Amino acid sequence: MTPLQKILTANLWATETKHNPKPPLELLLCVSTVSLETMKIVKALPKLEID
């Protein structure tokens, strides 16, 4: 299954079961936000010194 087919399948599922096509997009946006925030936290950490 191609990525486009996966997206279309997720949208179809959301429309048929929730009557709302937004959940797959909202999930993607949440995952992206968490990823970006995690990168900010990791970059702010002090360097690890190993002797």
C-alpha positions in Angstrom: 0.0 0.0 0.0 1.4 3.4 -1.0 1.5 6.3 1.5 -1.2 8.0 -0.4 -3.4 4.9 -0.2 -2.8 4.8 3.5 -3.9 8.4 3.9 -7.0 7.8 1.8 -7.9 4.7 3.8 -7.4 6.6 7.1 -9.6 9.5 5.9 -12.3 7.1 4.7 -12.3 5.3 8.1 -12.6 8.6 9.9 -15.4 9.8 7.7 -17.3 6.5 7.9 -16.9 5.9 11.7 -16.6 9.4 13.2 -18.3 11.3 10.4 -15.3 13.6 10.6 -12.3 13.3 8.3 -10.0 15.4 10.6 -8.7 12.7 13.1 -5.8 11.4 10.9 -4.7 15.0 10.2 -5.0 15.9 13.9 -2.9 12.9 14.9 -0.2 13.8 12.3 -0.1 17.4 13.6 0.2 16.1 17.2 3.0 13.8 16.4 4.8 16.5 14.5 4.4 18.9 17.4 5.7 16.4 19.9 8.7 15.6 17.7 9.6 19.3 17.3 9.3 20.0 21.0 11.4 16.9 21.8 14.1 18.2 19.5 14.1 21.6 21.3 14.4 19.9 24.7 17.3 17.7 23.5 19.2 20.6 22.0 18.9 22.5 25.2 20.4 19.7 27.3 24.1 20.1 28.3 26.7 18.1 26.5 27.4 14.7 28.0 31.0 14.3 29.1 32.2 10.8 29.2 35.7 10.2 30.7 
